[in-house]
Structures are given as C-alpha cells and as structure tokens.
Amino acid sequence: MTFILAIDQGTSSTKAVVVDSEGKIHGLVEIAVEVMTDTNGGVEANPQELLQSVITAGQQALAKCGNPKLSAVGLANQGETIVAWSRSTGIAQHNAIVWQDRRSVEICRSLNDHTAQVEQITGMQVDPYFVAPKIAWLAPRLKNAATDTVITTSDVWLLNQLCGSYSTDVSTASRTLLTDLNTLKWSDECAEIFGIDAVNLPAIHDNDAVLGSTTQFGGDIPVVGTCVDQQAALFAEGCHNIGEMKCTYGTGAFLLANSGKHPHRSNSGLTPCAAWRLDNETSWCLDGQVYTAGSAISWLIEIGVINSPEEIDSLCATVTDTNSVTFVPALAGLAAPWWQPTATGRIVGLTMSTTKAHLARATLVGIAAQVALLARAAARDLGVTTQVLKVDGGLTRSTSLLQIQADLAQCPVQPYPSPHATALGIAEMSLLSLGALDKQTHLSSIMKSQEPVMPNISLDQADSILASWSAVAEQSNREASL
C-alpha cells in the first residue's frame, strides 16, 4: 500500500492528511494558525507559525495512524500569500502578508498607465489580491533585513525549509501578475513594472515534479505534488473537462471552472490561470473569488448573531426568507467582476421586524449570490451550460447554504464526499507522479458520492434575488469608486 502525507497549509489552519492509494484517510490533524488584521487593511501571519504548523500537523497525523512508511509528502498553499526571507539562513524577515491584505491599493492605482500592458501579458486584473503588488508594498519596508532577502509566495519558503527547493508550481506562479499567460514563464516586463528583480524569482516546476526530500516526517521522504489549494480541490473533484466547475467555501469562496488545454481570457473579469501541469500537459481554468465567506460567519459570531458556525442552520430554519434584508459581505473588498479592493460590506432593508435569523440567512444568500453570479460568468465565457456545481470546504456542512446555493445557481449542487478535497487533490497528484495511481483513475471516482442538492425555486425567482443583491453590490462598488 502506498501512503502519502498531504498537507494543506491554509489561511486559518493547516491540515495534514495521511491517505493511501485508494483514497482512504488513515490519519488527520488540523492545527489553527493566527491571522492578524488591522484597520488599514493589513492581514498578516507569523511565517514560523505556518512552518511549525506544517511540521507538527504532519507528525501528529502520522502518529495517529502508527507512522506508516511514506512514499511522498505533498503540499498545498494559499496562493497569494507572501513571505520575505533570507536565502542563506532561511529566516523570515517579516510577517507573511496574507492574500486578503489590501495595503497595496495605492500601488495598484499608481500603475494605471501600465494596467492594460499587465493585463495583456498575464490575463489578470491589477489588484492587491495578487502577489506582485504585495511584493512591491513590502520590499521598501525591509530596510533592516538580510542583504540576501527574497520575497516569494509562501510555498517557496515552506518548501525550502522542508527540502531545500527554491521553486514554485505553475498554478501558483500563474496567479502572481508576473507570469506570461501564453508561456507560463516569468515576464521581465511585468517584473520591471512592479520594481521586482526577475533574477530573484524562483524556478517554476510542474505539479508532479519531485522537488527534493525531507526528513521532518521520518526517513528521507520525497516531496512530490504541490499546488495552489483551489486548483488542488478542482483536481480532486474531477473537474477535468471544459466547463466543469467547483466552489470551495473556506475563509473565502473560490469558484474555478476548467477551461481546457489552452488559456482562455475572460470577458467577465474572471482570472485565467493554470490549473495544473502534469506529465508535461497543462490544463487551465477560470477563477472567480469571493473574499469573505467563512470569515463572514466568523464576523456573525464576533457581533453576537450566532455563537458557533453550527448554529447558523438551526437559526436559518426558523425563517423562510431574509425579510427583505440584503447583505453584501464585502468585508475584504469585492473581486470579480468589480475588482474593487476598497469596497465595504453593506446591509440594507433592516426594519423593526428584522431578527438574527434574517441576518444569518442574508449572510448565506450574500455568499451564494456571488458564487452563482461567478458560475454564470464562467459558463458564459466558456459557452457552456452549468450542469452541476461541485462544492467542498467547511461551509458545505451547512445544509441551508447548500440549498440556497442550488436555488440561486439553478443547478444541482454536488458536495464532495470528503471535507478534505484540497489535501486529497494533492495526494492524487503525488500518487500519479509516483505511478501509484492510473492516469484514468481519480480518487473521487472510487469514493462514495453524496446526493446532490436540487433547486427548490424557479429561474425567475432566482433571477429576482440575484438582481436585488447585485443592485446593492453595485452601490458598494460605486461608493468605493468615488
């Protein structure tokens, strides 16, 4: 039996899963990591805590299942989170700047004369969400850092600490605003625009590349299978054909649609990027982002609407609608199609009859409405009809969210049979690289599927809800544009 340790280093936690070649999970540990925010749009994390969580979670997951002999260790990363660190010592020189950080807004605005050029090369909007503006913001703040300091995505630093590699995978690289969409190579032009020395950028490798070996988890184990968390989940859910799409509901919600073997530029503000490159063949996807999903539920807890995430379903079950309350949970800005990083959340329709239950339900509608609109945009871009929306992530435990999502998307919503899609996607990439899994076999196909959730309202009703929600979102967008 082949065993893989798949590690999903996410925004608010690190999850380590020991999985075999049949998709069976033998050990699982999840360790919370602290995310620090400030009133200026800053979102940071302690890099050493991220690294230690990777090592500790992996070691504990292995111990839970008797420390089986591993064939490989794989790693999923946050994508747009960056770390400044010394190449010679490996020591981090600053807190990690997390993907939700918005402090590079002014840098993006200062590059208005170059946005068309950057978008033409990368296919992406110039926005603080992506990596290059964060690097440009952080670099001048490292005056006392080591002379050999580099600023990279978090996966580069974690992999360097684990196995000495200085590289990133194609899916991560394609989301930096520094990669040529057509060649999947670093763009010297974009690097120059953002004031980044292209010489210091890491090598770009395939998702099934062997990057080295690590001794952190017993023995000398190959590090194989690396990917952005969202693309790893897309792979796990079997979205291998054009138009097949999934949404992962974590801290944010991310809808990805497979766009085939060639990059597809969006007409709807979605992000075209590499899904994965395996066995020298690249698959592509369109990516739509909802910055506040699970974090909106956390906000409800902080303001006393609910005491725990589990309460939201029981609360929503006490009402049949939002009582005309509309909530745009833009607590960290709006992404596609607005790309308005300074947009703020907006709640309208409050009356004396508004209850906690109405606000809780409006939160779920606000999340699901954005995902439904992104699904429509992806289908329109690709010229397909959405047959099913596959979903995963912590919020899919909410039956209320799944029903609202099916209603607004007007298609079946298919929950992934495991809450660990990202880790299992990484495990599958590792297994394929090792030849321990047939190319035509996917772990999702040998796992027991859950029943899909079907829409309960008409298309006209869904359109009405989405139109009302979009009108309020546009108000937030316009206000931020002033």
Secondary structure, 3 states (H helix, E strand, C coil): CCEEEEEEECCCEEEEEEEECCCCEEEEEEEECCCEECCCCCEEECHHHHHHHHHHHHHHHHHHCCCCCCCEEEEEECCCCEEEEECCCCCECCCEECCCCCCCHHHHHHCHHHHHHHHHHHCCCCCCCCHHHHHHHHHHHCCCCCCCEEEEEHHHHHHHHHHCCCEEEHHHHCCCCCECCCCCCECHHHHHHCCCCHHHCCEEECCCCEEEEECCCCCCEEEEEEEEHHHHHHHHCCCCCCCCEEEEECCCEEEEEEEECCCCCCCCCCEEEEEEEECCEEEEEEEEEECCCHHHHHHHHHCCCCCCCCHHHHHHCCCCCCCCCEEECCCCCECCCCCECCCCCEEECCCCCCCHHHHHHHHHHHHHHHHHHHHHHHHHHHCCCCCCEEEECHHHHCHHHHHHHHHHHCCCEEECCCCCHHHHHHHHHHHHHHCCCCCCCCHHHHCCCCCCECCCCCHHHHHHHHHHHHHHHHHHHHHHHC
